[in-house]
Amino acid sequence: MFESLTDKLSKAMKSLRGEARLTEKNIEDALREVRMALLEADVHVQVARSFLQRVKEKALTQGEDGKGVSVLQGLNPAQQFIDIVYQELTEVMGGVAPEKPLDFASKPPTVVMMAGLQGAGKTTTCGKLAKFLKKNGHSPLLVPADVYRPAAIEQLHVVAKDAGVPSFRTDERDPVKICTLAVDEARAKGWDVVILDTAGRLHLDEALMEELARIKAVCEPTEIFFVADAMTGQDAVRSASAFHEKLAITGVILTKADGDTRGGAAFSVKHVTGKPIKFVGSGEKLDDFERFHPDRMAQRILGMGDVLTLIEHAKEKIDEKEAEAMAQRLAKNQFTLDDMLGQMRQVAKLGSMQKILGLLPGMGQIKDQIAQVATDKRMKHLEAILTSMTPKERRNHAILDAKRKRRIAAGSGRPVHEVNQLLKQFLEMKKMMGQMNDPRFMKRMKAMAGKMPGGMPGLPF
Amino acid sequence: MGFLSGLVGKFKQGLQRTQDLVLAPMQRLLGMGRLDEDQLLELEDLLLQADLGVHATERLMERLRFEMRRSAEIDPKALLKDELLKILHHVPSRPFAAEGTQVVLLVGVNGVGKTTTLGKLAAHLKGRNEEVLVVAGDTFRAAAIDQLELWGQRAGVEVVRNQMGGDPAAIAYDGAARAQAKHIPWVLIDTAGRLHVKEHLMRELDKIRRSLQKVIPQAPHRVLLVLDATTGQNGLNQAEAFKEAAGVTDLVLTKLDGSAKGGVVVPILERLKLPIAFVGVGEQVDDLIPFDPEAFVEGLLG
């Protein structure tokens, strides 16, 4: 599916190349493809529709004169549109993550309540969150309030032990009372966070939903997390909104994100509840738990890793400032080995050579040819040689005598003749740079770097 | 099967909530003799909301459009039903008949309800007076063994277990050997939930298979992939990976009593041609019933 998407967009590219702005017509194909991508990622149909409608309006009414976004050089309208979708998706999913991962009560203990459907992973998540908090200097208490599923309580005790945190033990069988007693105990014993593991339930189950509301009423949790399985389909909207209506959740924890699901449920849940996704569970171990990154999730949902990467490249990863500084140095004909290293790293920033070549439509065939000459491996070797030099040597190549070259060769693990070869290439470059003693040259080079890796004049790679 | 009686009612009961929630508009649309473009799009949205996926939905819509070009009046419901039943009827499920010792392995991703399904299945088989041996093969998840023990007690069947962290292949071997020696017709083996992308965990399933085959060459006779009805399009990846790694023979669709309709089984069945043996429609021990394609399609379409 990923590949076909690139193909389709390349085709669209042919007919659209050269168009300067986004118009209703030139984003038509992209709109359809993005909708497909969202649906295949399990984003809810209506969520996808209203989201795309908004993005489309934005794309067609913004820009310098309000008549549509201009198409960046190096992109076609379809790609430009996808870029807007991606930015917007990231934004809706949370933009910049909040400073603090969760809110704490002004007077401890802070009560954190977990809720969700059966099998979403609440109990495991309790253990992961407890461990996360412990690592951050808190002393959490885990509370088993799932009296329905066989052995659920035992499971939480084991998880607590693995996480190295205490769990609340009682003979009480009423979930509401268990939670109340636990909060009291935490207060008495000085545990600063109480994590309530409630029973999984269907949002349609009135009696159990009512039980959650009662736990909330008596324990006054600061955070109520809806624990959602990343593999959930369209139903995510219904369950999340039902839990939100009943409990007014404060955040979402996404589980089982280490699979190959595209995770559109995350977007649906965020969209309908408006609450931030705080954490992501991503593995079997209790440490496999991290804070949520909206941009990564947006990429995953769009499933357009390649297209997005290409867009990134087109937006020019080359550091303006650095390039400017180098241009100045060139103007004074002061090109050094340091600059050469810097330049190589600029190219490396664009990503693996082969990958870049693979991304560019029409480059597929010559990719292998070029790859033989300008391999990433060779880049690595050159870099190794350059970094094995002392800063002084890189500033002034003239001091490189046979002894120094031997040391550099040994340090980089490359033969001496490769060191010599590099020096020869450097001198050629320096000579050429002198001739092209023009600041505008860097700009041209930058443009070429985006389009034609390996095509930098005079560069040894 | 004794518990076949009244099961259609039960199935419908489980799906009723689903219908009440979202199917009213579907029924309205499907009752029309002709649909305009807006109505077609609305119907398409509803099918997508059932987790049928983009491709299956497109196919169904194509069929409707095709028929509408051919005749002035169509019966959308009958057409969609026909199309869906073709897929669902493709491979009928073999009955669970005891011949010698039958080994049944349950596999699936985390949290789909494997242990619960196994408990219900044990109770069901026991209920028709056939001996069952249950093997606590999930030695990974905390307290999974205890959970299975409790189900075993409820169903009144023997549970073979070793300690947490033990080798699931070894305990599976023990279970199969014990059942064969005691002429017990059913061995049900629980396994730890695993995401289908974890290669080393998927290889472990193969190891379990091979160790079972050392006892009974044809084992496991049935490999049930347990699938959560709330799962989206990832279900297809799950089914493909488990079929490849564990030789899945049947699907079990759980949690159909929620508001999810489990539509992802349609693309799965279309691609993999597997039967659905059972569906889970509740938390009670008798809430595991044989799959009924007609009732399921009624659920999908209202």
HADDOCK unambig.tbl for C-alpha pairs under 7 A between the chains (distance, minus, plus):
assign (segid A and resid 39 and name CA) (segid B and resid 54 and name CA) 6.88 0.50 0.50
assign (segid A and resid 40 and name CA) (segid B and resid 53 and name CA) 6.69 0.50 0.50
assign (segid A and resid 40 and name CA) (segid B and resid 54 and name CA) 6.53 0.50 0.50
assign (segid A and resid 40 and name CA) (segid B and resid 233 and name CA) 6.52 0.50 0.50
assign (segid A and resid 42 and name CA) (segid B and resid 232 and name CA) 5.91 0.50 0.50
assign (segid A and resid 42 and name CA) (segid B and resid 233 and name CA) 6.45 0.50 0.50
assign (segid A and resid 44 and name CA) (segid B and resid 49 and name CA) 6.99 0.50 0.50
assign (segid A and resid 45 and name CA) (segid B and resid 45 and name CA) 6.19 0.50 0.50
assign (segid A and resid 45 and name CA) (segid B and resid 48 and name CA) 6.83 0.50 0.50
assign (segid A and resid 45 and name CA) (segid B and resid 49 and name CA) 6.49 0.50 0.50
assign (segid A and resid 119 and name CA) (segid B and resid 111 and name CA) 3.79 0.50 0.50
assign (segid A and resid 119 and name CA) (segid B and resid 112 and name CA) 5.96 0.50 0.50
assign (segid A and resid 119 and name CA) (segid B and resid 113 and name CA) 6.97 0.50 0.50
assign (segid A and resid 120 and name CA) (segid B and resid 111 and name CA) 6.20 0.50 0.50
assign (segid A and resid 121 and name CA) (segid B and resid 111 and name CA) 6.69 0.50 0.50
assign (segid A and resid 150 and name CA) (segid B and resid 147 and name CA) 5.05 0.50 0.50
assign (segid A and resid 150 and name CA) (segid B and resid 150 and name CA) 6.43 0.50 0.50
assign (segid A and resid 151 and name CA) (segid B and resid 143 and name CA) 6.16 0.50 0.50
assign (segid A and resid 151 and name CA) (segid B and resid 146 and name CA) 5.78 0.50 0.50
assign (segid A and resid 151 and name CA) (segid B and resid 147 and name CA) 4.72 0.50 0.50
assign (segid A and resid 154 and name CA) (segid B and resid 143 and name CA) 5.94 0.50 0.50
assign (segid A and resid 155 and name CA) (segid B and resid 142 and name CA) 4.93 0.50 0.50
assign (segid A and resid 155 and name CA) (segid B and resid 143 and name CA) 4.60 0.50 0.50
assign (segid A and resid 158 and name CA) (segid B and resid 142 and name CA) 5.91 0.50 0.50
assign (segid A and resid 159 and name CA) (segid B and resid 142 and name CA) 6.59 0.50 0.50
assign (segid A and resid 202 and name CA) (segid B and resid 258 and name CA) 6.14 0.50 0.50
assign (segid A and resid 204 and name CA) (segid B and resid 258 and name CA) 6.83 0.50 0.50
assign (segid A and resid 231 and name CA) (segid B and resid 231 and name CA) 5.67 0.50 0.50
assign (segid A and resid 231 and name CA) (segid B and resid 232 and name CA) 6.01 0.50 0.50
assign (segid A and resid 231 and name CA) (segid B and resid 234 and name CA) 6.19 0.50 0.50
assign (segid A and resid 232 and name CA) (segid B and resid 230 and name CA) 5.54 0.50 0.50
assign (segid A and resid 232 and name CA) (segid B and resid 231 and name CA) 4.48 0.50 0.50
assign (segid A and resid 232 and name CA) (segid B and resid 232 and name CA) 5.09 0.50 0.50
assign (segid A and resid 233 and name CA) (segid B and resid 51 and name CA) 6.29 0.50 0.50
assign (segid A and resid 233 and name CA) (segid B and resid 230 and name CA) 5.86 0.50 0.50
assign (segid A and resid 233 and name CA) (segid B and resid 231 and name CA) 5.02 0.50 0.50
assign (segid A and resid 233 and name CA) (segid B and resid 232 and name CA) 3.34 0.50 0.50
assign (segid A and resid 233 and name CA) (segid B and resid 233 and name CA) 6.69 0.50 0.50
assign (segid A and resid 234 and name CA) (segid B and resid 49 and name CA) 5.48 0.50 0.50
assign (segid A and resid 234 and name CA) (segid B and resid 50 and name CA) 6.95 0.50 0.50
assign (segid A and resid 234 and name CA) (segid B and resid 51 and name CA) 6.06 0.50 0.50
assign (segid A and resid 234 and name CA) (segid B and resid 232 and name CA) 6.59 0.50 0.50
assign (segid A and resid 235 and name CA) (segid B and resid 230 and name CA) 6.12 0.50 0.50
assign (segid A and resid 235 and name CA) (segid B and resid 259 and name CA) 6.81 0.50 0.50
assign (segid A and resid 235 and name CA) (segid B and resid 260 and name CA) 5.40 0.50 0.50
assign (segid A and resid 259 and name CA) (segid B and resid 195 and name CA) 5.93 0.50 0.50
assign (segid A and resid 259 and name CA) (segid B and resid 197 and name CA) 5.83 0.50 0.50
assign (segid A and resid 260 and name CA) (segid B and resid 197 and name CA) 6.78 0.50 0.50
assign (segid A and resid 261 and name CA) (segid B and resid 234 and name CA) 5.34 0.50 0.50
